[in-house]
Amino acid sequence: MVNASRAAGSRASAPGSPWLMLALATLGFALNFWAWALLSPLAPGFKELLALTPGEQALVVAVPVIVGSLGRIPVGALTDRYGGRVMFPLVSLATIVPVLFIGLAGQDSLTALLVGGFFLGIGGTAFAVGVPFVNAWFPPERRGLAVGVFGAGMGGTAISALTTVRLVDELGTSAPFLITAIALAIYAAASWLLLRDAPGRTAPTQSLARRLVATARLPITWQACILYAVAFGGYVAFSVYLPAYLKTAYGLTQADAANRMAGFVLLAVIMRPVGGWLSDRVGPIPVLMAGYAVVAAGAAVQAFTPDLMPVGTIAFLSMAAALGAGSGATFALVARAAPAAMVGSVTGLVGAAGGLGGFVPPLVMGAIYDRQGTYGPGLALLAVVALGTLVLTATVVRSTARRYEPQAAAPAVAPPVSGTGTRKAGS
């Protein structure tokens, strides 16, 4: 309890500092995600310039996302060990290298794009830095909102989508990369000077491999992976595939379809902190159950390809809100049910599941349309998956949350003393 008193006293002596840390972390997340998503808007141009096949074009877009998703696993564990104050500047500086490489020398061949894209994936790992960093700064009753606000930094992908092509058209092919690199450099310096790890933060002493094995054995880890693969994976899938769907199913122009996709993304981003806030008020389980119920209903309606106005629009916007809220609620659950010293490791695995989950639905939808000439069965399958996830949440996940919440909350109040496998950061 002495450690808890010191931690409380440190927080009290720095009023408002948790919210400053949250703002800086969210900014870093958004900037790194901006960099992470630079290749996607330019992929059609690369296809034409380098005579890429559709498969090669898809590979250019996929490589950074896959690396960024899988890279969250070690980066989350490293954040548990070294803290966000070290990892945020480090990830930002590391991301500058591939950004400059692609911008200045990496656009003249498929090989160069793939090499640059591989290392560009580092930017996508910033998510696994921010969740444990933010989580440690806030008491349990506010972590849902805090982590949800941080999660809104995923809107950095929208910045890339809205600005990259325009900057290339107006200022040249290097412009978006140079501007992004400068923004990352400024952030890396500012975060090194201003970020502070939460008072009383504990750092594990076990090896990275042993901690990852221990994390994988936690029931909440794999359950949250499933929840996030459906919630955030669904968001990613729609943000990638919705323009093609709307253009094919409803005959919209490319510009109109892109604008509607932007509305879907914006609503999902806004609803992510709302989902966290609601989780603080009523608990993450009811929020998750409601979210998956809405997704199941919306996908079932859309499986019949109703008129876009108003039924189709209502169905898609309802799913956007539910997927965003569900993404926020998933990490509110992680903040409550995972041991405090393992939040980064759990976040890494769950974040990877969410990123990879976004690639399965577009592949399934494309295959179904090629075979049957309709998207209906694919959306019906989404409804079934969402319904199954709802049942899982109401039964298995609810039981796990009740069992582990008291254990997870304890380290946040009274960090373990020496001899328990963790130590104070910096000691």
C-alpha positions in Angstrom: 0.0 0.0 0.0 3.0 2.3 0.4 3.6 2.1 -3.4 -0.1 2.9 -4.0 0.1 5.9 -1.8 3.2 7.2 -3.6 1.6 6.6 -6.9 -1.5 8.5 -5.9 0.6 11.3 -4.5 2.6 11.6 -7.7 -0.6 11.8 -9.8 -2.1 14.3 -7.4 1.0 16.5 -7.7 0.6 16.7 -11.4 -3.0 17.7 -12.1 -4.1 17.2 -15.7 -0.9 15.3 -16.6 -2.8 12.1 -17.5 -4.9 14.0 -20.1 -1.7 15.6 -21.5 -0.2 12.1 -21.8 -3.3 10.8 -23.5 -3.3 13.7 -26.0 0.4 13.1 -26.8 -0.1 9.4 -27.2 -3.2 9.9 -29.4 -1.2 12.3 -31.6 1.6 9.9 -31.9 -0.7 7.0 -32.8 -2.4 9.2 -35.5 0.9 10.3 -37.1 2.3 6.8 -37.2 -0.9 5.4 -38.7 -0.8 8.3 -41.3 2.7 7.0 -42.3 1.6 3.4 -42.1 -1.2 4.0 -44.7 0.8 6.1 -47.2 1.0 3.3 -49.9 -2.7 2.4 -50.1 -3.9 5.6 -51.8 -1.0 5.5 -54.3 -1.4 1.8 -55.2 -3.5 2.5 -58.4 -0.8 4.9 -59.6 1.9 2.4 -58.9 -0.1 -0.2 -60.8 -0.1 1.9 -63.9 3.4 3.3 -63.5 5.1 -0.1 -62.9 2.6 -2.3 -64.9 1.7 -4.3 -61.8 -0.7 -7.1 -61.8 -3.8 -6.9 -59.5 -2.1 -9.4 -57.2 1.1 -7.3 -57.1 -0.9 -4.2 -56.4 -2.7 -5.9 -53.5 0.7 -7.1 -52.2 2.1 -3.6 -52.1 -0.9 -2.5 -49.9 -0.9 -5.7 -47.8 2.7 -5.9 -46.7 2.8 -2.8 -44.4 -0.5 -3.9 -42.8 0.5 -7.4 -42.2 3.9 -6.4 -40.8 2.3 -3.7 -38.7 -0.2 -6.1 -37.3 2.2 -8.9 -36.4 4.8 -6.4 -35.2 2.4 -5.3 -32.4 3.1 -8.6 -30.6 6.8 -7.9 -29.8 6.3 -4.2 -29.5 3.6 -4.6 -27.0 5.8 -6.8 -24.9 8.7 -4.3 -25.2 6.4 -1.5 -24.0 5.6 -3.5 -20.9 9.4 -3.6 -20.3 10.6 -0.2 -21.4 7.5 2.0 -21.2 5.8 4.3 -23.7 8.2 7.2 -23.0 11.0 5.2 -24.7 8.9 3.3 -27.3 6.9 6.1 -28.8 9.9 8.1 -29.9 11.7 4.9 -31.0 8.8 3.7 -33.2 8.4 7.2 -34.7 12.1 7.5 -35.5 12.2 4.0 -37.0 9.2 4.8 -39.2 10.9 7.8 -40.7 13.5 5.6 -42.4 11.2 3.7 -44.7 9.1 6.8 -45.3 12.1 8.6 -46.6 13.3 5.6 -48.5 10.0 5.2 -50.4 9.6 8.9 -50.9 13.1 9.5 -52.3 14.2 6.2 -53.9 11.7 3.5 -53.5 9.0 4.1 -56.1 10.8 2.9 -59.2 10.4 -0.9 -58.8 8.1 -3.5 -57.2 11.0 -4.8 -55.1 11.8 -1.4 -53.7 8.1 -0.8 -52.8 7.9 -4.2 -51.0 11.1 -3.6 -49.1 10.0 -0.1 -48.1 6.5 -1.3 -47.3 7.9 -4.1 -45.1 9.7 -1.6 -42.8 6.8 0.9 -43.1 4.8 -1.6 -41.1 6.7 -0.4 -38.0 4.4 2.6 -37.9 1.4 0.2 -37.4 2.9 -1.1 -34.2 2.3 2.3 -32.4 -1.1 1.0 -31.3 0.6 -1.6 -29.0 2.7 1.2 -27.4 -0.2 3.5 -26.6 -2.7 1.2 -25.0 -0.5 0.1 -22.0 0.9 3.6 -21.7 -2.5 5.2 -21.5 -3.9 2.4 -19.4 -1.3 3.0 -16.7 -2.1 6.7 -16.4 -5.8 6.3 -15.6 -7.7 4.6 -12.7 -9.9 1.6 -13.7 -13.1 3.5 -13.8 -11.8 5.9 -16.5 -9.7 3.5 -18.6 -12.4 2.7 -21.1 -12.8 6.3 -22.1 -9.1 7.0 -22.1 -8.2 3.9 -24.2 -11.2 4.7 -26.5 -10.0 8.3 -27.0 -6.5 7.0 -27.8 -8.0 4.5 -30.3 -9.5 7.4 -32.2 -6.0 7.9 -33.5 -6.7 5.2 -36.0 -8.2 8.2 -37.9 -4.6 8.8 -39.1 -5.4 6.4 -41.9 -8.1 8.9 -43.0 -5.6 11.7 -43.1 -3.5 9.6 -45.5 -6.5 8.8 -47.6 -7.6 12.4 -47.9 -4.2 14.1 -48.5 -1.7 11.7 -50.1 -2.9 11.7 -53.7 -3.7 15.5 -53.6 -0.1 16.2 -52.3 1.3 14.1 -55.1 -0.7 15.8 -57.7 0.2 19.3 -56.5 3.7 19.0 -55.2 5.2 15.8 -56.6 5.7 12.1 -55.7 8.0 12.8 -52.8 5.8 15.4 -51.0 3.6 13.3 -48.8 6.5 11.2 -47.6 8.7 14.2 -46.8 5.8 16.0 -45.0 5.1 12.8 -43.0 8.7 12.3 -42.1 9.0 15.9 -40.8 5.9 15.4 -38.7 7.2 12.2 -37.2 10.6 13.8 -36.4 8.9 16.7 -34.6 6.7 14.3 -32.7 9.7 12.0 -31.8 11.5 15.0 -30.3 8.4 16.4 -28.5 7.5 13.0 -27.1 11.0 12.4 -25.8 10.8 15.7 -24.0 7.2 15.6 -22.7 6.1 12.0 -22.3 6.4 10.5 -18.9 5.5 6.9 -17.8 2.9 6.7 -15.1 4.0 6.9 -11.5 4.4 3.5 -10.0 4.7 1.7 -13.3 6.2 -1.7 -12.9 8.5 -3.3 -15.5 8.7 -7.1 -15.9 12.0 -8.8 -15.4 11.2 -12.1 -17.3 12.5 -12.6 -20.8 10.4 -11.5 -23.8 9.8 -15.1 -24.9 8.6 -16.2 -21.4 6.3 -13.2 -21.1 4.7 -13.8 -24.5 4.1 -17.5 -23.6 2.5 -16.4 -20.3 0.4 -13.9 -22.2 -0.8 -16.5 -24.6 -2.0 -18.7 -21.7 -4.3 -16.0 -20.4 -7.9 -16.8 -21.4 -8.7 -13.1 -21.9 -6.0 -12.8 -24.5 -7.5 -15.2 -27.0 -11.1 -14.2 -26.2 -10.2 -10.5 -26.8 -8.4 -11.6 -30.0 -11.7 -13.0 -31.3 -13.7 -10.0 -30.2 -11.3 -7.5 -31.8 -10.9 -9.6 -35.0 -14.6 -9.2 -35.6 -15.0 -5.6 -34.4 -11.8 -3.9 -35.6 -11.4 -6.4 -38.4 -14.8 -5.6 -39.6 -14.0 -1.9 -39.6 -10.8 -2.4 -41.6 -12.6 -4.7 -44.1 -15.4 -2.2 -44.8 -12.9 0.7 -45.0 -11.0 -1.2 -47.6 -13.8 -2.9 -49.5 -16.8 -0.6 -49.2 -16.0 1.6 -52.2 -15.7 -1.5 -54.5 -18.9 -3.0 -53.0 -20.9 0.3 -53.5 -19.6 0.7 -57.0 -20.5 -2.8 -58.0 -23.8 -3.4 -56.1 -25.3 0.1 -56.5 -23.5 1.6 -59.6 -22.1 4.5 -57.7 -19.3 6.6 -59.1 -15.8 6.1 -57.6 -15.9 9.6 -56.0 -19.4 9.0 -54.5 -18.4 5.6 -53.1 -15.2 7.0 -51.6 -17.2 9.8 -49.9 -19.6 7.3 -48.4 -16.7 5.2 -47.2 -15.2 8.3 -45.5 -18.5 8.8 -43.7 -18.4 5.1 -42.5 -14.8 5.5 -41.2 -15.5 8.8 -39.5 -18.5 7.5 -37.6 -16.6 4.4 -36.5 -13.7 6.6 -35.3 -16.0 8.8 -33.3 -17.8 5.8 -31.8 -14.6 4.2 -30.5 -14.2 6.5 -27.5 -18.0 6.4 -27.0 -17.7 2.7 -26.7 -15.0 3.1 -24.1 -17.0 5.7 -22.2 -20.1 3.5 -22.1 -17.9 0.6 -20.9 -16.8 2.7 -17.9 -20.5 3.3 -17.1 -22.2 0.0 -17.7 -19.3 -2.4 -18.3 -17.7 -3.6 -21.5 -19.7 -6.8 -21.8 -23.1 -5.1 -22.4 -21.5 -2.7 -24.9 -19.9 -5.6 -26.8 -23.1 -7.6 -26.8 -25.1 -4.6 -28.1 -22.5 -3.9 -30.8 -22.4 -7.5 -32.2 -26.2 -7.6 -32.2 -26.4 -4.4 -34.3 -23.7 -5.8 -36.7 -25.6 -9.0 -37.0 -28.9 -7.2 -37.8 -27.3 -4.7 -40.2 -25.5 -7.4 -42.1 -28.6 -9.6 -42.3 -30.6 -6.6 -43.8 -27.8 -5.7 -46.2 -27.6 -9.3 -47.4 -30.8 -8.7 -49.4 -29.2 -5.6 -51.1 -32.0 -3.2 -50.2 -32.3 0.3 -51.7 -29.3 2.4 -50.6 -31.5 5.2 -49.5 -32.5 4.9 -46.8 -32.3 1.3 -45.7 -28.8 0.4 -47.0 -27.4 3.7 -45.6 -28.9 3.1 -42.2 -27.6 -0.5 -42.2 -24.1 0.5 -43.0 -23.9 3.5 -40.6 -25.4 1.3 -37.8 -22.7 -1.2 -38.4 -20.0 1.5 -38.5 -21.2 2.8 -35.1 -21.3 -0.7 -33.6 -17.9 -1.7 -34.9 -16.3 1.4 -33.6 -18.0 1.1 -30.2 -17.1 -2.6 -30.1 -13.4 -1.8 -30.8 -13.3 0.6 -27.9 -15.1 -1.8 -25.6 -12.7 -4.6 -26.4 -9.8 -2.7 -24.9 -11.8 -1.4 -22.0 -12.3 -5.1 -21.3 -8.5 -5.8 -21.7 -7.8 -2.9 -19.3 -10.0 -4.5 -16.7 -9.3 -8.2 -17.1 -5.6 -8.3 -18.0 -2.9 -8.1 -15.3 -1.5 -4.6 -15.2 2.1 -5.6 -16.0 0.9 -7.6 -19.1 -1.4 -5.1 -20.7 1.1 -4.3 -23.4 1.7 -8.0 -24.3 -2.0 -8.7 -24.4 -2.6 -5.6 -26.5 0.1 -6.7 -29.0 -1.6 -10.0 -29.6 -5.1 -8.6 -29.7 -4.1 -5.7 -31.9 -2.5 -8.2 -34.3 -5.7 -10.2 -34.4 -7.7 -7.1 -35.3 -5.4 -6.0 -38.1 -5.2 -9.5 -39.6 -9.0 -9.9 -39.2 -9.5 -7.1 -41.7 -8.0 -9.1 -44.5 -10.3 -12.1 -44.4 -13.7 -10.5 -45.2 -12.6 -8.8 -48.5 -11.1 -12.0 -49.7 -14.3 -13.9 -48.9 -16.5 -11.2 -50.4 -14.5 -11.1 -53.6 -14.5 -14.9 -53.9 -18.2 -15.2 -53.3 -19.0 -12.4 -55.8 -16.8 -14.0 -58.5 -18.6 -17.3 -58.0 -22.2 -16.2 -57.5 -22.4 -12.7 -58.9 -23.8 -11.3 -55.6 -22.5 -10.1 -52.2 -25.5 -11.4 -50.3 -24.0 -14.7 -49.0 -20.9 -12.9 -47.8 -23.0 -10.4 -45.7 -25.1 -13.2 -44.4 -21.9 -14.9 -43.3 -20.9 -11.7 -41.5 -24.3 -11.8 -39.7 -23.7 -15.4 -38.6 -20.1 -14.6 -37.3 -21.4 -11.5 -35.4 -24.2 -13.6 -33.9 -21.7 -16.2 -32.8 -19.4 -13.6 -31.3 -22.4 -12.2 -29.4 -23.1 -15.6 -27.9 -19.4 -16.0 -27.0 -19.4 -12.6 -25.3 -22.5 -13.4 -23.3 -21.2 -16.7 -22.0 -17.4 -17.4 -22.0 -16.1 -13.8 -22.1 -18.5 -12.7 -19.4 -17.3 -15.5 -17.1 -13.7 -14.7 -17.7 -14.2 -11.0 -17.1 -15.8 -11.7 -13.7 -13.0 -14.1 -12.7 -10.1 -11.9 -13.6 -11.2 -8.3 -13.1 -10.3 -8.2 -9.3 -6.9 -9.6 -10.0 -6.2 -7.1 -12.8 -7.3 -4.1 -10.8 -5.0 -4.9 -7.9 -1.7 -4.1 -9.5 -3.0 -0.8 -10.8 -3.6 0.2 -7.1 -0.7 -1.6 -5.4 2.1 -2.6 -7.7 3.8 -5.9 -6.8 6.8 -5.8 -4.5 10.2 -7.2 -5.3 10.3 -10.9 -5.9 7.1 -11.2 -7.8 8.6 -11.1 -11.3 8.3 -7.3 -11.8 10.3 -4.3 -10.8 9.8 -0.5 -10.8 10.6 1.1 -14.0 14.0 2.6 -13.9 15.2 0.8 -10.8 
